[in-house]
Amino acid sequence: MIEKFLRTHSEFEPCPIKLPHGIERAIDEPDWQITLFPHIFNTDGFFISSVRRKD
C-alpha cells in the first residue's frame, strides 16, 4: 500500500529509518521499511515505513 501511495503522491519520498543499536532487519527490505515479527523482536507484529514530504 505504501508503494501505491508513493506512486500516486509524488510530493512524498521514502525516508530511511535509522534503527537503534542491536536491532537488525529480519528480512530483506528497503531501508525505509521494517517489519517486526513477534517471535524475533518479542513485540506485537508491526510494519513500519517512513516517508517525508519533498522540499
N, C-alpha and C positions, 0 to 999 in steps of 0.2 A: 504494500500500500504506500509506503514512503517513497518508493521509486516512482510510482504513478504520480504522487503529489509533486515530486521534483520535476517530472516531465510536463506537468500542467501549470506549474508555478515557477516560471523562470526567474523570478525575483529572489528565489532561495537557492542555496547551495549547501552541499554536505559540509559538516564541520567535524574534524577529528575529535574523538573522545580520548582524553588523557586518563589512562587507568591508574589507580593507586598502586604503589609498590606491592608486588606479590600477587597481583591479580592479572591473570592472562586469559586470553580468549580460549574457549573450549573447542571452538570450531573455526574454520577458515571463513572470515567475513571482513568486509571493508572496515577501515579504521574509524569510520564514523557510525558504526553499529556494534552492539554487543548483545549476545543472548546469554542470560543467566539461567543455568539449569539447577533445579533443587538438589539433585544428588551430587553435584560438583561444588556448588557455592554455598550449600546449606541455607538457601533462601527460598522464597516463592519463585516460580518461574517468571522471568521478565524478558522482554525485548526492548532495547533502548536504541534510539537513533538520535543523532544530533544534526540539526540544520540551522542555518542562520540566514537572515535577510542580507542580500548583497548590498555593498556600499553604493 
